[in-house]
């Protein structure tokens, strides 16, 4: 009888401790900043057979392409209403010499923390100058035209992947290096999928609840690029003819004129 009483007491204590631990975790848990610390990956290695087949874009050509994710991680982004603090993600892109871009859209690969694709309502996007390989000052803020989420059919970290397509009033930028600064508007924590193949500078984060603006290396001990595309149209700049060229052309014309006059006198 005593043994049964001890066993029963032990089981009751175990149940109470388990309940308290679970409650404490839920009560003190803050939104994750990234994925691979607390979550096991679904894919130990990225399967190229599962490469996302990119649908036709509704806002022009793909100007800048940092697809596809390699499934290595996902970085948190969102607004104050969902996270208690604004979390922005930043990454750089380059407009080639001799071109200007009319940018009207951005696509990115993401995961909601708990919910299914379709939770988001809008997107915040700014364009910044480059400051020696780091984010500079804001030069343009996007004005929303439309926002949509489309499930890709893939799963990472036990969550369904989706593509955001955010269209906005066109923004024209000349050649040079720039940065995007963005976060989703939605009801919970969202993770922007990354890749470890870096183009230019690594991505940066600006987390109000985690010391503000920092590179991903400083934040997570590993550099990442965000999986995103910029959409729009590229134009080749018409370069003015240098003054020295005009002088050369004038000189050639004068020489031709001189030769014609000489020939006319001889005849």
Secondary structure, DSSP 8 states (H G I E B T S, - for coil): -HHHHHHHHHHHHHHHHHHHHHHHHHHH----SBSTTTS--S-SS--GGG-------SSSEEEEE-----SS-EEEEB-HHHHSS-EEEEEEEEEEEEEEEEEEEEEEEEEESSS-TT---EEEEEEEEESSSSEEEEEEE--EEEEEEEEEEEEETTEEEEEEEEEEEEEEEEEEEEEEEEEEESSS-EEEEEESS-SSS--EEEETTTTEEEEHHHHHSS--EE-EEEEEEEEE------HHHHHHHHHHHHHHHHHHHHHHHH-
